[in-house]
Amino acid sequence: MASTLSSRPQLQHLTAQLDELRQKGTHFRLRVLDDMQAPICTYDGKQVINLASNNYLGLTADPRLREAAIQATRDYGVGSGAVRTIAGTMKIHMELEEKIARFKNVEACVVFQSGFTANAGTVSSILGKEDFIISDELNHASIIDGARLSRAKIKVFRHKDAAHAEELLKEIQNEPGRKLIITDGVFSMDGDIGPVDKLCDLAEKYGAIMMVDDAHASGVLGKNGRGSIDHFHCHGRVDIQVGTLSKAIGALGGYVCGSKDLIDFLYHRARPFLFSTSHPPSVTATCIAAFDILEQEPERIDRLWENTRYFKQELARLGFDIGGVSTPASETPITPIIVGDGRRTMDFSRALFDNGLMATGIAFPTVPEGKARIRTIMTSEHTRGQIDQALDILDKTARKLGILV
Ligand SMILES: *Cc1c(COP(=O)(O)O)cnc(C)c1O
């Protein structure tokens, strides 16, 4: 049956594009994890040191979180049975939202199915076509999609360049539409930190709404992982804070924090909230338990930063380009190793894997053409021995391929 479908002409343009990727050397196959996310795990039947997951604090496999998921499944079943606004709001959903709001020190919180839907659903619903979005050029795809769906006019500023953002704000100063300034707290491909404080100043100066996407900052930056707003002491200055439950928190989901009215509005207008089923009890219970761990075990975050500092220092010492696109380079547990050419990067990643290291190659269109890189992520759970072994594999493989000379 499958073979008859593949001979039909309707989708041949897709095959042609895949062939193009193969020619460029950037076509990939999905690596398949045989066991669970951990510093050492098994992909495609091969045991490797894992520098590729967003499992910053090792929570994906935490026994307490697994237990919370199992208990919630026993108590409440495997699904919520409806979208939140019809019949799918469970007590446990409200409990998680209240917990996050307290943690973030804001009035209210709404949880979405993912960070992606949190961003896309929020940006698209709070603005209309007479409005303006002032957006960092490296903001996450979910912000860009939300911006497009809103039909607002999008003004893109150079990466982390608050002065450029101000120029754009000046140009539209006398336009009647609302203005939204939006930045990632931590940029996911470069690991650098957005200028949240400077953008807050601009938002106040020009009467703009301020929004920060803290997907990679949640659980990583600020006190107990409260994020970039805490890191910059910008409490009360950011109207809309987005976070994810899929990275450091270890499970799945996204959330928006802000005023009661913002959250109430999103309950009424955010399309993923209205038209897509809410989390199963297991996911929600896992997230609740994870926030308890963030509050009770700050030493996880300390270990994450110790490992990060050591790994970066050693990468630089070996001579790798861990540059990022701006100065300063990566300031977080995400460290890119810039290779440049897409094919060379993918070859490097495959060779690393063969030598026992999982570190994903990332090329265009996820990062700009010519900026292909190996993206590494440190976690609190990597031991010094594992990090040293990873560095050794990186060094030897890079020398063999002529990436280090
Ligand atoms: C990962 C990520 C998201 C999406 O979060 P998910 O919960 O995985 O959907 C949004 N924004 C940024 C900056 C991210 O890195």
The ligand as a Gaussian input file, in Angstrom:
#p B3LYP/6-31G(d) Opt

LIG

0 1
 C       11.705000      25.357000      23.645000
 C       11.247000      26.750000      23.509000
 C        9.890000      27.048000      23.398000
 C        8.869000      25.968000      23.278000
 O        8.655000      25.291000      24.469000
 P        7.953000      23.837000      24.423000
 O        7.417000      23.700000      25.803000
 O        9.018000      22.862000      24.075000
 O        6.884000      23.901000      23.393000
 C        9.520000      28.381000      23.357000
 N       10.427000      29.373000      23.400000
 C       11.745000      29.123000      23.494000
 C       12.712000      30.255000      23.555000
 C       12.198000      27.803000      23.535000
 O       13.499000      27.563000      23.604000

